[in-house]
Amino acid sequence: MTTSDTTTTAPAQSPALAARAVVVVAAGSGTRLGIGTAKAFVPVAGELMLARALRTLFTLAEPTTVVVVAPADRLDECRALVAAVAGAAVGYTAVVPGGADRHASVQAGLAVLPDSVQAVLVHDAARCLTPASQFERVFAAVASGSVGALPDGRADADGLGVGVVPALPVVDTVKRVEGDRVVGTVDRSALVGVQTPQGFPLAGLRRAYALAEQAETDDAGVFQAAGGTVRTVAGDADAFKITTRWDLGRAEALVAERAALAAGAGAAGSVLPDVRIGLGIDVHAFDPDVPCRVGMLDFPGEPGLSGHSDGDAVAHAVCDALLSAGGLGDIGGRFGTADPRYAGAAGDVFVRGAVGLLLDAGLVPVRVTVQVIGNRPRIGARRGEMEDALAAAVGAPVAVSGTTTDGLGATGRGDGLAAIATALVRPR
């Protein structure tokens, strides 16, 4: 059985004896981030990660006890931070030292919750941009699951109740490997990626941790190992975990984008910020006699895409989306096939050209998303590389995803590849 050997501090008494609580795990070292300090105390666009995570909790509609599990050597710093963020709600907070691992840290947080708490959410401080709506969604789902009964009506013999995790569908093709050799494809239709906060009846989660014989990768794993049932609710893309420096850059870009939108709204004196959205769609047939270039990356061994330029449908869709957002026409009108300068031109010529036209019009890109539709080439393993290449040309974050049409239409038959892009731009 795994137990916590840490010393806890007494919680503050909640003025309204809150029936729900959030345990925020903030004791991680952040080794993979490589900053040299505890992860929760790394700044994200000028504000500590933990402060951003906590700020959302104090916007929730109902009274909620908040327990922060902090590094043992930073308790005073953490208490001051919690008090500053909580303001008048500081009576609903407690800070306790973490344990040797996440399992022990969660136990330390659960141990100090007042008896008034019925539902508890466990949340990673590293998911500091998680919206309030995700907390409310998980709380509501925990409240709707009755202790002693499962959603299908069967009795819950262990009396743990029902746990809830936010989840997002897996969009990449998933392979099973042995070493570096692919041995099969996993059916992704039955797979999800889970996030936090993860919610449970407090008594059930405490019992699950007491019964645990080994640490699990998340709280749902501990709950299931003890016999509990876990169901899912919709997750949110903004609830990603900051683990690497790339994640940190992504989080800072999102914060900057939100600040720009808010500034635009304030300057305009309106609820709606002064931003423009554009849509771009491009389709190209495969041509095995030309090199394959998709999303500004080369894919050796794959058939290329036919066209006056390099046929990069992804880059062309991004170009059209940027031009559309700025009301600047389309790729055909701006970079026509009759112009010999663009014969065989790489996709980044068109994307950078669109960005230049936006700048001339007093606009700058804020964010681009692009969906790649086709059976090949497989982009999942190179998604990050493609996002980097496109973002370098756009000068703003680019998110890439891929899908197929399940054998339907030209892309389903393997005749070609399509891309759909959206772009957000704003005044300079």
C-alpha positions in Angstrom: 0.0 0.0 0.0 1.3 3.5 -0.9 0.9 6.2 1.8 2.1 9.7 2.3 4.8 10.3 4.8 4.5 14.1 4.6 3.4 16.4 7.4 0.3 18.4 6.7 -0.9 21.7 8.0 -4.5 22.3 9.2 -6.9 23.7 6.6 -8.6 27.0 6.9 -12.2 26.6 7.9 -14.5 27.4 5.0 -17.0 30.1 6.1 -19.9 28.5 4.2 -18.7 24.9 4.8 -18.3 24.3 1.1 -19.7 21.0 -0.2 -17.1 20.8 -3.0 -13.3 21.2 -3.2 -10.4 21.3 -5.6 -7.0 19.8 -4.7 -4.3 21.6 -6.9 -1.2 19.5 -7.2 1.7 21.9 -7.5 4.7 20.0 -6.0 6.3 18.8 -9.2 9.9 19.5 -9.9 9.5 20.4 -13.6 12.6 18.5 -14.7 11.5 18.1 -18.3 10.8 21.8 -18.5 14.4 22.5 -17.8 13.9 25.9 -16.1 15.6 25.0 -12.9 12.7 25.7 -10.5 9.5 24.0 -9.4 7.2 23.9 -12.4 4.3 25.7 -10.6 6.5 28.7 -9.9 7.6 29.1 -13.6 6.1 32.3 -15.1 3.7 32.1 -18.0 3.6 35.4 -19.8 4.6 37.3 -16.6 2.4 35.4 -14.1 3.3 32.3 -12.2 1.8 29.1 -13.5 0.2 28.4 -10.1 -1.3 31.9 -9.9 -3.0 31.4 -13.3 -4.3 28.0 -12.3 -5.8 29.3 -9.0 -7.3 32.5 -10.5 -9.8 30.5 -12.4 -10.9 28.6 -9.3 -12.0 31.8 -7.6 -14.3 32.6 -10.4 -16.5 29.5 -9.9 -20.1 30.1 -9.2 -20.3 28.1 -5.9 -18.2 28.2 -2.8 -15.2 25.8 -3.3 -12.5 24.8 -0.9 -9.1 25.0 -2.5 -6.2 23.0 -1.2 -2.8 23.5 -2.8 -0.1 20.8 -2.5 3.2 22.7 -2.7 6.9 21.9 -2.6 7.9 21.5 1.0 10.6 24.1 0.7 8.3 26.8 -0.7 5.3 26.6 1.7 5.6 30.3 2.9 5.9 31.5 -0.7 2.9 29.4 -1.7 0.8 30.6 1.2 1.5 34.2 0.2 0.6 33.6 -3.4 -2.6 31.8 -2.5 -3.7 34.6 -0.2 -3.0 37.2 -2.9 -5.0 35.4 -5.5 -7.8 34.3 -3.3 -8.4 37.8 -1.8 -11.5 37.7 0.4 -12.0 34.0 -0.3 -8.7 33.1 1.5 -10.8 31.4 4.2 -11.6 28.7 1.7 -7.9 27.8 1.2 -5.2 25.6 2.6 -1.6 24.9 1.7 0.1 21.5 2.5 3.5 20.1 1.6 3.7 17.5 -1.1 5.0 13.9 -0.8 7.7 11.9 -2.6 5.5 11.5 -5.7 2.2 12.7 -7.1 0.3 9.8 -5.4 1.6 10.9 -2.0 0.9 14.5 -2.8 -2.7 13.9 -3.7 -3.2 11.9 -0.5 -1.8 14.8 1.5 -4.3 17.2 -0.1 -7.3 14.8 0.5 -6.3 14.4 4.1 -7.0 18.0 5.1 -10.3 18.5 3.4 -13.2 19.4 5.8 -15.9 16.9 6.3 -18.4 19.2 4.6 -16.9 18.3 1.2 -18.8 15.8 -0.9 -17.2 16.1 -4.3 -13.5 16.7 -4.9 -11.6 17.6 -8.1 -7.9 16.9 -8.4 -6.2 19.3 -10.8 -2.6 19.7 -12.0 -1.3 23.2 -11.7 0.6 22.7 -15.0 -2.8 22.8 -16.8 -3.0 26.5 -15.8 -5.1 27.6 -18.8 -8.0 25.2 -18.1 -11.2 27.2 -18.4 -13.7 27.5 -15.5 -16.3 25.8 -17.7 -14.3 22.5 -17.5 -14.3 22.6 -13.7 -18.1 23.2 -13.6 -18.7 20.5 -16.2 -16.8 17.9 -14.1 -18.4 19.0 -10.8 -21.9 18.7 -12.4 -21.1 15.2 -13.7 -19.9 14.1 -10.3 -23.0 15.4 -8.7 -25.2 13.6 -11.2 -23.6 10.2 -10.5 -25.3 8.6 -7.4 -23.1 6.8 -4.9 -24.0 3.1 -4.8 -25.3 3.0 -8.4 -23.6 2.9 -11.8 -24.9 4.7 -14.9 -26.3 1.4 -16.3 -28.2 0.7 -13.1 -25.9 -2.0 -11.7 -25.1 -1.9 -8.0 -21.8 -0.5 -7.0 -20.7 -3.1 -4.6 -17.6 -1.2 -3.5 -19.6 2.0 -2.7 -17.1 4.2 -4.3 -19.5 6.1 -6.6 -18.6 7.3 -10.0 -15.5 9.3 -11.1 -15.4 11.7 -14.0 -12.5 12.7 -16.3 -12.5 15.3 -19.1 -11.4 13.7 -22.3 -10.6 14.6 -25.9 -10.7 12.2 -28.9 -7.4 10.8 -30.2 -7.0 12.3 -33.8 -3.7 10.8 -34.7 -3.3 7.3 -36.1 -2.0 5.2 -33.2 0.6 2.4 -33.9 1.7 -0.5 -31.6 5.4 -0.9 -31.8 8.2 -3.3 -30.6 11.3 -1.2 -30.4 11.3 0.9 -33.5 9.3 -1.6 -35.6 5.6 -1.0 -36.2 3.6 -4.2 -35.5 0.0 -3.0 -35.8 -2.5 -0.2 -35.9 -4.7 0.5 -32.8 -8.3 1.4 -33.3 -8.4 5.0 -32.2 -12.2 5.1 -32.1 -12.1 3.6 -28.6 -9.3 5.9 -27.3 -9.3 9.3 -25.7 -6.7 11.5 -24.1 -7.7 12.5 -20.6 -7.0 15.8 -18.8 -7.7 17.3 -15.3 -9.5 18.2 -13.2 -10.6 14.7 -12.4 -13.6 14.5 -10.1 -14.9 12.0 -7.5 -17.0 11.6 -4.4 -14.5 12.5 -1.7 -15.3 9.4 0.4 -14.8 7.2 -2.6 -11.5 8.7 -3.6 -10.1 8.6 -0.1 -11.0 4.9 0.1 -9.4 4.2 -3.3 -6.2 5.8 -2.2 -6.2 3.9 1.1 -6.6 0.6 -0.8 -4.0 1.5 -3.5 -1.1 -1.0 -3.7 0.8 1.0 -6.3 1.0 4.5 -7.8 -1.0 5.0 -11.0 -0.5 7.7 -13.7 -3.7 9.6 -12.6 -6.4 9.7 -10.0 -8.9 7.8 -12.3 -6.4 4.9 -12.4 -6.3 4.8 -8.6 -10.1 4.9 -8.5 -10.5 2.2 -11.0 -7.9 -0.1 -9.4 -10.1 0.0 -6.3 -13.2 -1.1 -8.2 -14.6 2.4 -9.0 -16.2 3.3 -12.3 -15.0 6.3 -14.3 -16.9 8.1 -17.1 -15.9 11.0 -19.3 -17.1 14.5 -20.2 -15.9 16.7 -23.0 -12.4 18.2 -22.4 -11.0 21.5 -23.7 -8.0 22.1 -25.9 -6.8 24.9 -23.6 -6.5 22.4 -20.7 -3.2 21.0 -22.1 -0.4 20.3 -19.7 2.8 22.4 -19.7 5.6 19.8 -19.7 8.2 21.1 -22.2 9.5 24.5 -23.3 7.4 24.1 -26.4 4.3 23.8 -24.2 5.4 26.9 -22.3 5.7 28.8 -25.5 2.3 27.6 -26.7 0.7 28.8 -23.4 2.4 32.2 -23.6 1.1 32.6 -27.2 -2.4 31.8 -26.1 -2.2 34.3 -23.2 -0.9 37.0 -25.6 -3.7 36.2 -28.1 -6.3 36.6 -25.4 -4.7 39.9 -24.2 -4.7 41.2 -27.8 -8.4 40.3 -28.2 -9.2 41.9 -24.9 -7.3 45.0 -25.8 -9.1 45.2 -29.1 -12.4 44.9 -27.4 -11.5 47.7 -25.0 -10.2 50.0 -27.7 -13.4 49.5 -29.7 -15.6 50.2 -26.7 -17.5 47.0 -27.7 -17.9 43.5 -26.5 -16.7 42.3 -29.9 -12.9 42.8 -30.5 -11.7 44.2 -33.8 -10.6 40.9 -35.3 -11.2 39.3 -38.7 -11.6 35.6 -39.5 -10.8 34.0 -42.9 -11.4 30.6 -44.4 -9.2 28.9 -47.0 -9.7 25.6 -48.9 -7.4 23.9 -51.3 -7.4 20.6 -53.1 -4.7 19.0 -55.3 -4.5 15.7 -57.2 -1.5 13.4 -56.6 1.2 13.3 -59.2 3.8 10.5 -58.7 6.3 12.3 -61.0 6.9 15.2 -58.6 8.3 15.4 -55.1 5.7 15.4 -52.2 5.6 18.6 -50.2 2.9 19.2 -47.7 2.7 21.8 -45.0 6.2 23.1 -46.1 7.7 19.6 -45.3 9.1 17.1 -47.8 7.8 13.6 -47.6 10.2 11.3 -49.5 8.7 8.3 -51.1 5.2 9.7 -51.3 3.6 10.9 -54.5 3.6 14.7 -54.9 0.8 17.1 -55.6 0.2 18.5 -59.1 0.0 22.2 -59.6 1.6 25.3 -61.1 3.7 25.7 -58.0 4.8 22.8 -55.7 1.1 21.9 -55.1 1.3 22.3 -51.3 -2.4 22.3 -50.6 -1.8 23.0 -46.8 0.3 26.1 -47.4 -2.1 27.3 -50.1 -5.1 26.9 -47.8 -3.3 28.9 -45.1 -2.5 31.6 -47.7 -6.1 31.8 -48.8 -7.3 31.9 -45.2 -5.0 34.8 -44.4 -6.0 36.7 -47.5 -9.7 36.0 -46.8 -9.4 37.4 -43.2 -7.9 40.6 -44.6 -10.4 41.0 -47.4 -7.5 40.8 -49.8 -8.9 38.3 -52.4 -7.5 34.9 -52.9 -4.3 33.0 -54.0 -5.4 32.8 -57.6 -6.0 36.5 -57.9 -2.8 37.5 -56.0 -0.4 34.9 -57.2 -1.9 33.7 -60.5 -0.9 30.6 -62.5 -0.2 32.8 -65.5 2.8 34.4 -63.6 6.0 32.5 -64.4 7.6 33.7 -61.1 5.4 31.2 -59.2 6.1 28.2 -61.4 7.3 25.5 -59.0 7.3 28.0 -56.1 7.4 26.6 -52.5 4.4 27.1 -50.3 6.1 29.5 -48.0 6.4 32.0 -50.9 2.6 32.3 -50.9 2.2 32.3 -47.1 4.8 35.0 -46.6 3.4 36.9 -49.5 -0.1 36.9 -47.9 1.4 38.0 -44.6 3.2 40.9 -46.4 -0.1 41.9 -48.0 -1.7 41.9 -44.6 1.0 44.1 -43.1 0.5 46.5 -46.0 -3.2 46.7 -45.1 -2.3 47.3 -41.4 -3.1 43.8 -40.2 -1.2 41.0 -38.5 -1.9 37.3 -38.1 -3.0 36.2 -34.6 -3.5 32.4 -35.1 -4.1 29.9 -37.8 -5.6 26.4 -37.7 -5.5 23.9 -40.6 -7.1 20.5 -41.1 -5.4 18.1 -43.6 -7.8 15.7 -45.3 -6.4 12.6 -47.0 -5.1 9.1 -46.7 -1.5 10.1 -47.3 1.1 11.3 -46.4 0.6 10.5 -42.7 1.3 13.7 -40.9 0.8 12.6 -37.2 4.5 11.9 -36.5 5.6 15.2 -38.0 2.7 17.4 -36.7 5.0 19.5 -34.5 7.5 20.0 -37.2 4.8 21.1 -39.6 3.3 23.5 -37.1 6.8 25.0 -36.6 7.4 25.5 -40.3 4.0 27.1 -40.9 4.3 29.3 -37.8 7.7 30.6 -39.0 6.1 31.8 -42.2 2.9 33.1 -40.7 4.6 34.8 -37.7 1.9 33.5 -35.3 0.9 30.1 -33.8 -0.4 27.5 -36.2 -2.3 24.3 -35.1 -2.4 21.4 -37.5 -4.7 18.3 -37.4 -5.4 15.5 -39.8 -8.3 13.3 -40.8 -9.6 11.0 -43.5 -13.0 10.7 -45.2 -13.3 6.9 -44.5 -12.9 5.9 -48.2 -15.5 8.5 -49.4 -14.8 10.9 -52.3 -11.6 11.8 -54.1 -9.5 12.0 -50.9 -11.0 8.7 -49.7 -10.1 7.0 -53.0 -6.6 8.4 -52.7 -6.9 10.7 -55.7 -5.5 13.7 -53.9 -5.3 15.7 -50.7 -7.4 18.6 -49.4 -6.8 21.2 -46.7 -9.1 23.6 -44.8 -7.6 26.5 -42.9 -9.0 29.3 -40.7 -7.0 32.4 -39.9 -7.5 35.1 -37.2 -6.0 38.5 -37.9 -6.2 41.9 -36.1 -5.1 45.5 -36.7 -1.4 46.2 -36.0 
